[in-house]
Amino acid sequence: MLVLDRVGKTYPNGVHALDGISLAVALGEIVVVIGGSGCGKSTMLRAISGLDTPTQGKVVLDGTVITAPHEQIGMVFQEPRLLPWLCVADNVAFGLGYYPAEERTERVASALDRVGLSEKARMWPRELSGGQAQRVAIARALVPRPEVLLLDEPFSALDAFTRADLQDHLLDLWADAKPTLVMVTHDVEEAIVLADRIVVMRPHPGRIYEEIGCDLPRPRDRQSAAFDFVKRRVLAALDRSLERTVVTDDGETKAAAGGGMWW
């Protein structure tokens, strides 16, 4: 199990990015984090990954406190970050150097088949489209079978059709070993398509505002009434999470909804 225990982060310049984040994520669960700009979503992922150390609290994976990058935690960024001097297959195999050659070849072939890129195995990253490159990045992150995979807005630079396609590919790859997924996105529909649980964060400093369960059967129908119901719940929570206190001319204090941008 992945546990965030009262995690806080204050940067040396005084920016208070996270405050008291407590979250438990079960093995195999897909948690999607969404919230306004400045709510610390990416900072939280970096703390989980071990790339950034919390200034308060701790991140624990199966009893081990995470203080540095860990072999059981993988990460996919917004950009594919493929190695340009390696072909597609070798990029996917990059983290499998300690496996026997036969198993390495089998795992890579299986991963490329699941993302529909078997015929691109010997191509160079520069020959791929943006969507294809991101599929390779996801396959590379999942092929070592990490216990936890973190995804920091991996589809945000892609068009809507390609995003929907990659969401399906991600779920296909996840189904093989069902690792824990923690993903950050600004896309409400994407969150509902993927998540078992949606975590809405509040900014300045980043705090968890609300958790919304999403137990719709997969594959999820974006046109269904149930999907629309969850979408409205998430949008309402996002709006409330951005409420700010204002003082009127007559001195009255009240909350103003939608006091910031969440997208």
Sine and cosine of phi, psi and omega as CSV:
sin_phi,cos_phi,sin_psi,cos_psi,sin_omega,cos_omega
0.00,0.00,0.60,-0.80,0.08,-1.00
-0.99,-0.14,0.80,-0.61,-0.04,-1.00
-0.78,-0.63,0.78,-0.62,0.18,-0.98
-0.97,-0.23,0.88,-0.48,-0.10,-0.99
-0.93,-0.36,0.99,-0.12,0.05,-1.00
0.78,0.63,0.74,0.68,-0.07,-1.00
-0.96,0.28,0.77,-0.64,0.09,-1.00
-0.74,-0.68,0.43,-0.90,0.02,-1.00
-0.58,-0.82,0.85,-0.52,0.12,-0.99
-0.85,-0.53,0.84,-0.55,-0.03,-1.00
-0.98,0.18,0.34,-0.94,-0.01,-1.00
-0.84,0.55,-0.43,0.90,0.01,-1.00
-0.99,0.14,0.07,1.00,0.06,-1.00
1.00,-0.10,-0.11,0.99,0.00,-1.00
-0.94,0.35,0.84,-0.55,0.01,-1.00
-1.00,-0.08,0.99,-0.10,-0.16,-0.99
-0.99,0.11,-0.62,0.78,-0.03,-1.00
-0.72,-0.70,0.53,-0.85,0.00,-1.00
-0.59,-0.81,0.94,-0.33,0.14,-0.99
0.89,0.46,0.71,0.71,0.02,-1.00
-0.98,0.18,0.90,-0.44,0.08,-1.00
-0.85,-0.53,0.82,-0.57,-0.09,-1.00
-0.41,-0.91,0.72,-0.69,0.09,-1.00
-0.90,-0.44,0.80,-0.61,-0.04,-1.00
-0.86,-0.51,0.85,-0.52,-0.05,-1.00
-0.97,0.23,0.40,-0.92,0.06,-1.00
-0.85,0.52,0.78,-0.62,0.02,-1.00
1.00,0.04,-0.11,0.99,-0.01,-1.00
-0.98,0.18,0.55,-0.83,0.10,-1.00
-0.94,-0.33,0.92,-0.39,0.02,-1.00
-0.92,-0.38,0.79,-0.61,0.03,-1.00
-0.92,-0.39,0.76,-0.65,-0.04,-1.00
-0.96,-0.27,0.76,-0.65,-0.04,-1.00
-0.66,-0.76,0.50,-0.87,-0.01,-1.00
0.17,-0.99,0.11,-0.99,-0.06,-1.00
-0.93,0.36,0.27,-0.96,0.07,-1.00
-0.86,0.51,0.68,-0.73,0.01,-1.00
1.00,0.06,0.17,0.99,-0.02,-1.00
-1.00,-0.05,0.09,1.00,0.15,-0.99
0.99,0.13,0.37,0.93,-0.04,-1.00
-0.87,0.49,-0.77,0.63,-0.02,-1.00
-0.94,0.35,-0.56,0.83,0.06,-1.00
-0.88,0.48,-0.64,0.77,0.03,-1.00
-0.89,0.45,-0.69,0.72,0.02,-1.00
-0.89,0.46,-0.65,0.76,0.00,-1.00
-0.91,0.42,-0.57,0.82,0.05,-1.00
-0.92,0.39,-0.66,0.75,0.02,-1.00
-0.90,0.43,-0.63,0.78,-0.07,-1.00
-0.96,0.29,-0.31,0.95,-0.08,-1.00
1.00,0.03,0.03,1.00,0.05,-1.00
-0.97,0.25,-0.35,0.94,-0.01,-1.00
-0.68,-0.74,0.67,-0.74,-0.04,-1.00
-0.99,-0.13,0.79,-0.61,0.05,-1.00
-0.88,0.47,0.52,-0.85,0.10,-0.99
-1.00,0.01,-0.28,0.96,0.13,-0.99
-0.67,-0.74,0.49,-0.87,0.07,-1.00
0.95,0.31,-0.24,-0.97,-0.07,-1.00
-0.41,-0.91,0.36,-0.93,0.12,-0.99
-0.93,-0.36,0.77,-0.64,-0.09,-1.00
-0.79,-0.61,0.77,-0.64,0.09,-1.00
-0.87,-0.49,0.91,-0.41,0.01,-1.00
0.77,0.64,0.68,0.73,0.05,-1.00
1.00,0.04,-0.14,0.99,0.00,-1.00
-0.98,-0.18,0.81,-0.59,0.04,-1.00
-0.97,0.24,0.80,-0.60,-0.04,-1.00
-1.00,0.06,0.91,-0.42,0.03,-1.00
-0.83,-0.55,-0.04,1.00,-0.01,-1.00
-0.37,-0.93,0.24,-0.97,0.05,-1.00
-0.78,0.62,0.66,-0.75,-0.13,-0.99
-0.84,-0.54,0.62,-0.79,-0.07,-1.00
-0.90,0.43,-0.36,0.93,-0.01,-1.00
-1.00,-0.07,0.13,0.99,0.03,-1.00
-0.83,-0.55,0.90,-0.43,0.05,-1.00
-0.97,-0.25,0.26,-0.97,-0.03,-1.00
-0.56,-0.83,0.65,-0.76,0.09,-1.00
-0.86,-0.51,0.79,-0.62,-0.05,-1.00
-0.99,-0.14,0.06,-1.00,0.01,-1.00
-0.89,0.45,-0.62,0.79,0.06,-1.00
-0.99,-0.11,0.58,-0.81,-0.06,-1.00
-0.87,0.49,-0.56,0.83,0.02,-1.00
0.82,0.57,0.70,0.72,0.08,-1.00
-0.98,0.22,0.48,-0.88,0.03,-1.00
-0.99,0.14,0.91,-0.42,-0.16,-0.99
-0.92,0.39,-0.34,0.94,-0.02,-1.00
-1.00,0.02,0.02,1.00,0.05,-1.00
-0.91,-0.42,0.60,-0.80,0.08,-1.00
-0.94,0.34,0.12,-0.99,-0.06,-1.00
-0.83,0.55,-0.77,0.64,-0.03,-1.00
-0.87,0.49,-0.65,0.76,-0.02,-1.00
-0.95,0.31,-0.51,0.86,0.12,-0.99
-0.89,0.45,-0.70,0.71,0.00,-1.00
-0.91,0.42,-0.58,0.81,-0.05,-1.00
-0.99,0.14,-0.02,1.00,-0.18,-0.98
-0.83,0.55,-0.61,0.79,-0.03,-1.00
-1.00,-0.03,0.23,0.97,-0.09,-1.00
-0.91,-0.40,0.37,0.93,-0.10,-1.00
-0.86,0.51,-0.44,0.90,-0.05,-1.00
-1.00,0.01,0.02,1.00,0.03,-1.00
-1.00,-0.03,0.45,-0.89,0.10,-0.99
-0.85,0.52,0.52,-0.86,-0.09,-1.00
-0.83,0.55,-0.65,0.76,-0.04,-1.00
-0.90,0.43,-0.69,0.72,0.01,-1.00
-0.93,0.38,-0.60,0.80,0.03,-1.00
-0.86,0.51,-0.74,0.67,-0.02,-1.00
-0.89,0.46,-0.66,0.75,-0.02,-1.00
-0.91,0.41,-0.70,0.72,-0.01,-1.00
-0.90,0.43,-0.68,0.73,0.00,-1.00
-0.90,0.43,-0.72,0.70,0.00,-1.00
-0.87,0.49,-0.67,0.74,0.00,-1.00
-0.91,0.42,-0.70,0.72,-0.02,-1.00
-0.90,0.43,-0.69,0.73,0.01,-1.00
-0.91,0.40,-0.58,0.81,0.05,-1.00
-0.90,0.43,-0.66,0.75,-0.03,-1.00
-0.91,0.41,-0.48,0.88,0.02,-1.00
-0.98,-0.19,0.20,0.98,0.10,-0.99
0.94,0.35,0.53,0.85,-0.06,-1.00
-0.81,-0.58,0.41,0.91,-0.02,-1.00
-0.84,0.55,-0.62,0.78,-0.05,-1.00
-0.97,0.24,-0.12,0.99,-0.01,-1.00
-0.98,-0.19,0.12,0.99,-0.16,-0.99
-0.82,0.57,-0.60,0.80,-0.08,-1.00
-0.99,-0.16,0.11,0.99,0.01,-1.00
-0.99,0.15,0.29,-0.96,0.04,-1.00
-1.00,-0.06,0.47,-0.88,0.01,-1.00
-0.79,0.61,-0.58,0.82,-0.03,-1.00
-0.92,0.39,-0.28,0.96,-0.01,-1.00
-1.00,-0.01,-0.01,1.00,-0.05,-1.00
-0.99,-0.14,0.44,-0.90,0.16,-0.99
-0.97,0.24,0.17,-0.99,0.01,-1.00
-0.87,0.50,-0.67,0.74,0.01,-1.00
-0.92,0.40,-0.65,0.76,0.02,-1.00
-0.90,0.43,-0.67,0.74,0.00,-1.00
-0.88,0.47,-0.63,0.77,0.00,-1.00
-0.95,0.32,-0.53,0.85,0.09,-1.00
-0.88,0.47,-0.65,0.76,0.04,-1.00
-0.90,0.44,-0.66,0.75,0.00,-1.00
-0.89,0.46,-0.64,0.77,0.02,-1.00
-0.93,0.38,-0.69,0.72,0.03,-1.00
-0.87,0.49,-0.67,0.74,0.01,-1.00
-0.88,0.47,-0.64,0.77,-0.03,-1.00
-0.95,0.32,-0.53,0.85,-0.09,-1.00
-1.00,-0.05,-0.34,0.94,-0.11,-0.99
-0.91,0.41,-0.46,0.89,0.10,-0.99
-0.98,0.22,-0.05,1.00,0.00,-1.00
0.85,0.52,0.86,0.50,0.06,-1.00
-0.93,0.36,0.37,-0.93,0.05,-1.00
-0.96,0.27,-0.54,0.84,-0.03,-1.00
-0.77,-0.64,0.73,-0.69,0.12,-0.99
-0.85,-0.53,0.80,-0.60,0.01,-1.00
-0.97,-0.25,0.68,-0.73,-0.03,-1.00
-0.76,-0.65,0.89,-0.45,-0.06,-1.00
-0.97,-0.23,1.00,-0.02,-0.02,-1.00
0.72,0.70,0.82,0.57,-0.13,-0.99
-0.94,0.35,-0.30,0.95,-0.07,-1.00
-0.93,-0.37,0.12,0.99,-0.18,-0.98
-0.92,0.38,-0.41,0.91,-0.03,-1.00
-1.00,-0.01,0.10,1.00,-0.11,-0.99
-0.95,-0.30,0.37,-0.93,0.03,-1.00
-0.95,0.31,0.27,-0.96,-0.13,-0.99
-0.86,0.51,-0.66,0.75,-0.03,-1.00
-0.90,0.43,-0.71,0.70,0.00,-1.00
-0.91,0.42,-0.61,0.79,0.04,-1.00
-0.86,0.51,-0.74,0.67,-0.02,-1.00
-0.88,0.48,-0.65,0.76,0.02,-1.00
-0.89,0.46,-0.69,0.72,-0.03,-1.00
-0.94,0.34,-0.52,0.86,0.08,-1.00
-0.87,0.49,-0.67,0.74,0.04,-1.00
-0.90,0.43,-0.67,0.74,0.01,-1.00
-0.90,0.44,-0.64,0.77,0.02,-1.00
-0.87,0.48,-0.71,0.71,0.01,-1.00
-0.91,0.42,-0.58,0.81,0.05,-1.00
-0.89,0.46,-0.72,0.70,0.00,-1.00
-0.92,0.38,-0.65,0.76,0.01,-1.00
-0.87,0.50,-0.59,0.81,-0.07,-1.00
-0.90,0.44,-0.37,0.93,-0.02,-1.00
-0.88,0.47,-0.78,0.62,-0.07,-1.00
-0.84,-0.55,-0.12,0.99,-0.01,-1.00
0.75,0.66,0.87,0.49,0.13,-0.99
-0.95,0.31,0.20,-0.98,0.13,-0.99
-0.96,0.28,0.77,-0.64,0.06,-1.00
-0.91,-0.40,0.75,-0.66,0.15,-0.99
-0.82,-0.57,0.88,-0.47,-0.14,-0.99
-0.80,-0.60,0.63,-0.78,0.11,-0.99
-0.96,-0.27,0.71,-0.70,0.06,-1.00
-0.49,-0.87,0.34,-0.94,0.16,-0.99
-0.97,-0.25,-0.03,1.00,-0.11,-0.99
-0.99,-0.14,0.93,-0.36,-0.07,-1.00
-0.89,0.45,-0.71,0.71,0.00,-1.00
-0.88,0.47,-0.65,0.76,0.04,-1.00
-0.87,0.49,-0.67,0.74,0.03,-1.00
-0.86,0.51,-0.69,0.73,-0.05,-1.00
-0.95,0.31,-0.59,0.81,0.03,-1.00
-0.88,0.48,-0.61,0.79,-0.16,-0.99
-0.99,-0.14,-0.58,0.81,-0.32,-0.95
-0.99,0.15,0.54,-0.84,0.32,-0.95
-1.00,0.05,-0.48,0.88,-0.01,-1.00
-0.53,-0.85,0.71,-0.71,0.02,-1.00
-0.94,-0.34,0.82,-0.58,0.00,-1.00
-0.96,-0.27,0.90,-0.44,0.03,-1.00
-1.00,-0.09,0.81,-0.59,-0.03,-1.00
-0.96,-0.27,0.41,-0.91,0.01,-1.00
-0.91,-0.41,0.67,-0.74,-0.12,-0.99
-1.00,0.03,0.25,-0.97,0.22,-0.97
0.85,0.53,0.94,0.34,-0.12,0.99
-1.00,0.09,0.20,-0.98,-0.03,-1.00
-0.91,0.41,0.82,-0.58,0.05,-1.00
-0.64,-0.77,0.40,-0.92,0.10,-0.99
-0.98,0.22,0.82,-0.57,-0.01,-1.00
-1.00,-0.10,-0.69,0.72,-0.04,-1.00
-0.38,-0.93,0.53,-0.85,0.11,-0.99
-0.90,-0.44,0.75,-0.66,-0.08,-1.00
-0.83,-0.55,0.88,-0.48,0.05,-1.00
-0.95,0.31,0.55,-0.84,-0.02,-1.00
-0.67,-0.75,1.00,0.02,-0.09,-1.00
-0.97,-0.24,0.47,0.88,0.03,-1.00
-0.91,0.42,0.60,-0.80,0.03,-1.00
-0.91,0.41,0.57,-0.82,0.04,-1.00
-0.99,-0.16,0.55,-0.84,-0.07,1.00
-0.94,0.34,0.54,-0.84,-0.14,-0.99
-1.00,-0.03,0.72,-0.70,-0.03,-1.00
-1.00,0.01,0.94,-0.34,-0.04,-1.00
-0.91,0.42,-0.31,0.95,-0.04,-1.00
-1.00,-0.09,-0.01,1.00,-0.09,-1.00
-0.98,0.19,0.37,-0.93,0.03,-1.00
-0.91,0.41,-0.59,0.81,0.00,-1.00
-0.90,0.43,-0.66,0.75,0.04,-1.00
-0.89,0.46,-0.70,0.72,0.00,-1.00
-0.90,0.44,-0.58,0.81,0.02,-1.00
-0.89,0.45,-0.72,0.70,0.02,-1.00
-0.91,0.42,-0.64,0.77,0.00,-1.00
-0.86,0.50,-0.68,0.73,0.01,-1.00
-0.91,0.41,-0.60,0.80,0.05,-1.00
-0.89,0.46,-0.69,0.72,-0.02,-1.00
-0.92,0.40,-0.71,0.71,0.00,-1.00
-0.88,0.47,-0.65,0.76,0.03,-1.00
-0.90,0.43,-0.66,0.75,0.02,-1.00
-0.91,0.42,-0.64,0.77,0.05,-1.00
-0.88,0.47,-0.68,0.74,0.00,-1.00
-0.89,0.45,-0.71,0.70,0.00,-1.00
-0.92,0.40,-0.54,0.84,-0.04,-1.00
-0.91,0.41,-0.32,0.95,-0.03,-1.00
-0.98,-0.21,0.16,0.99,0.06,-1.00
-0.87,0.50,0.64,-0.77,0.03,-1.00
-0.76,-0.65,0.42,-0.91,0.00,-1.00
-1.00,0.09,0.77,-0.63,0.05,-1.00
-0.82,-0.58,0.48,-0.88,0.05,-1.00
-0.93,-0.36,0.85,-0.53,-0.03,-1.00
-0.98,0.21,0.13,-0.99,-0.03,-1.00
-0.87,0.49,-0.50,0.87,-0.01,-1.00
-1.00,0.00,0.21,0.98,0.07,-1.00
1.00,0.06,0.03,1.00,-0.01,-1.00
-0.97,0.23,0.69,-0.72,0.03,-1.00
-0.98,-0.19,0.76,-0.65,0.05,-1.00
-0.46,-0.89,0.22,-0.98,-0.03,-1.00
-1.00,-0.04,0.64,-0.77,0.08,-1.00
-0.92,-0.38,0.87,-0.50,-0.01,-1.00
-0.97,0.26,0.42,-0.91,0.05,-1.00
0.89,0.45,0.64,0.77,-0.05,-1.00
-0.99,0.16,0.18,0.98,0.02,-1.00
-0.33,-0.95,0.01,-1.00,0.03,-1.00
-0.97,-0.23,0.76,-0.65,0.05,-1.00
-0.99,-0.13,-0.27,0.96,-0.04,-1.00
-0.99,-0.17,0.00,0.00,0.00,0.00
